[in-house]
Amino acid sequence: MSGFFKGLIGFRRGAWEMLATIIISVGVFMLMQPFAMWAFTYSFITTLVGTVMFIVVSHFPE
């Protein structure tokens, strides 16, 4: 199993922070795209979930 998945299973900070950063990035992309209204509709909640997730996982052990 790769180090990323071991980090997720073991609740290590690096893997979870990377996942939270990806979720934030997806939310920002959803906010800025002009094609799908559903993506724009859920962009704020996606970015918010990623931000709260990042704050929580920043307290995980290295």
Backbone as CSV, one residue per row, in Angstrom:
resi,resn,N_x,N_y,N_z,CA_x,CA_y,CA_z,C_x,C_y,C_z
1,MET,0.850,-1.168,0.000,0.000,0.000,0.000,0.901,1.238,0.000
2,SER,0.486,2.240,-0.714,1.323,3.436,-0.826,1.300,4.257,0.468
3,GLY,2.264,5.157,0.586,2.378,5.988,1.777,1.184,6.899,1.992
4,PHE,0.574,7.360,0.884,-0.585,8.251,1.001,-1.744,7.533,1.679
5,PHE,-2.032,6.316,1.239,-3.162,5.580,1.819,-2.863,5.131,3.248
6,LYS,-1.606,4.805,3.533,-1.225,4.482,4.915,-1.420,5.702,5.818
7,GLY,-1.122,6.885,5.284,-1.321,8.107,6.049,-2.784,8.391,6.320
8,LEU,-3.647,8.093,5.345,-5.085,8.291,5.555,-5.623,7.334,6.608
9,ILE,-5.222,6.086,6.495,-5.708,5.075,7.436,-5.147,5.335,8.833
10,GLY,-3.898,5.773,8.901,-3.261,6.018,10.190,-3.514,7.403,10.753
11,PHE,-4.372,8.185,10.109,-4.692,9.551,10.545,-3.428,10.387,10.729
12,ARG,-2.593,10.420,9.690,-1.395,11.243,9.713,-1.688,12.560,9.016
13,ARG,-1.038,13.616,9.481,-1.350,14.972,9.039,-1.120,15.187,7.553
14,GLY,-0.005,14.727,7.013,0.364,15.039,5.635,-0.669,14.601,4.611
15,ALA,-1.129,13.360,4.717,-2.087,12.842,3.747,-3.433,13.546,3.866
16,TRP,-3.889,13.773,5.086,-5.186,14.417,5.275,-5.157,15.890,4.870
17,GLU,-4.021,16.572,5.121,-3.918,17.965,4.672,-3.923,18.051,3.156
18,MET,-3.284,17.081,2.494,-3.296,17.067,1.036,-4.717,16.857,0.515
19,LEU,-5.458,15.949,1.135,-6.842,15.707,0.722,-7.704,16.955,0.959
20,ALA,-7.519,17.621,2.084,-8.277,18.847,2.364,-7.934,19.944,1.364
21,THR,-6.662,20.049,0.996,-6.243,21.047,0.009,-6.857,20.761,-1.351
22,ILE,-6.941,19.490,-1.718,-7.576,19.115,-2.992,-9.053,19.478,-2.970
23,ILE,-9.730,19.237,-1.848,-11.154,19.582,-1.744,-11.350,21.094,-1.854
24,ILE,-10.481,21.874,-1.210,-10.567,23.332,-1.321,-10.359,23.760,-2.767
25,SER,-9.383,23.164,-3.438,-9.107,23.508,-4.839,-10.278,23.171,-5.744
26,VAL,-10.901,22.033,-5.513,-12.084,21.657,-6.304,-13.205,22.654,-6.065
27,GLY,-13.395,23.077,-4.820,-14.433,24.067,-4.516,-14.189,25.391,-5.207
28,VAL,-12.938,25.842,-5.237,-12.616,27.098,-5.922,-12.825,26.945,-7.424
29,PHE,-12.431,25.801,-7.973,-12.667,25.564,-9.403,-14.163,25.564,-9.705
30,MET,-14.954,24.933,-8.850,-16.404,24.914,-9.052,-16.973,26.331,-9.016
31,LEU,-16.406,27.186,-8.199,-16.873,28.572,-8.088,-16.565,29.370,-9.348
32,MET,-15.439,29.094,-9.989,-14.973,29.922,-11.093,-15.371,29.419,-12.481
33,GLN,-15.926,28.221,-12.569,-16.265,27.684,-13.887,-17.602,28.255,-14.361
34,PRO,-17.776,28.463,-15.683,-19.007,29.062,-16.192,-19.983,28.062,-16.814
35,PHE,-19.767,26.755,-16.631,-20.521,25.769,-17.413,-21.708,25.157,-16.681
36,ALA,-21.535,24.769,-15.446,-22.571,24.018,-14.737,-23.057,24.801,-13.521
37,MET,-24.329,25.068,-13.500,-24.905,25.813,-12.387,-24.873,25.000,-11.096
38,TRP,-25.030,23.678,-11.167,-24.993,22.842,-9.963,-23.629,22.929,-9.290
39,ALA,-22.556,23.010,-10.089,-21.221,23.120,-9.514,-21.050,24.457,-8.800
40,PHE,-21.546,25.518,-9.405,-21.485,26.831,-8.770,-22.306,26.848,-7.487
41,THR,-23.442,26.158,-7.499,-24.321,26.127,-6.343,-23.640,25.483,-5.133
42,TYR,-22.899,24.410,-5.357,-22.272,23.679,-4.259,-20.816,24.068,-4.018
43,SER,-20.326,25.086,-4.683,-18.918,25.456,-4.562,-18.590,26.007,-3.176
44,PHE,-19.461,26.818,-2.610,-19.175,27.402,-1.300,-19.115,26.339,-0.217
45,ILE,-20.078,25.433,-0.211,-20.092,24.395,0.824,-18.892,23.465,0.657
46,THR,-18.475,23.201,-0.582,-17.300,22.363,-0.814,-16.044,23.036,-0.284
47,THR,-15.885,24.316,-0.566,-14.733,25.056,-0.069,-14.770,25.146,1.457
48,LEU,-15.934,25.345,2.026,-16.079,25.422,3.475,-15.728,24.095,4.140
49,VAL,-16.198,22.996,3.587,-15.881,21.670,4.140,-14.376,21.424,4.082
50,GLY,-13.756,21.764,2.968,-12.313,21.590,2.849,-11.547,22.439,3.843
51,THR,-12.001,23.653,4.074,-11.333,24.550,5.018,-11.461,24.042,6.455
52,VAL,-12.656,23.643,6.838,-12.861,23.111,8.185,-12.077,21.811,8.355
53,MET,-12.062,20.993,7.317,-11.296,19.750,7.369,-9.806,20.045,7.560
54,PHE,-9.294,21.055,6.866,-7.888,21.415,7.003,-7.582,21.881,8.424
55,ILE,-8.475,22.648,9.005,-8.270,23.127,10.372,-8.250,21.950,11.345
56,VAL,-9.148,21.007,11.170,-9.215,19.858,12.069,-7.987,18.975,11.920
57,VAL,-7.620,18.646,10.679,-6.502,17.716,10.491,-5.150,18.350,10.795
58,SER,-5.102,19.665,10.918,-3.831,20.276,11.285,-3.437,19.934,12.721
59,HIS,-4.357,19.343,13.479,-4.054,18.909,14.837,-3.692,17.424,14.914
60,PHE,-3.683,16.727,13.769,-3.291,15.318,13.740,-1.790,15.209,13.948
61,PRO,-1.302,14.062,14.414,0.142,13.891,14.569,0.834,13.769,13.231
62,GLU,2.127,14.093,13.225,2.930,13.962,12.003,3.002,12.508,11.695
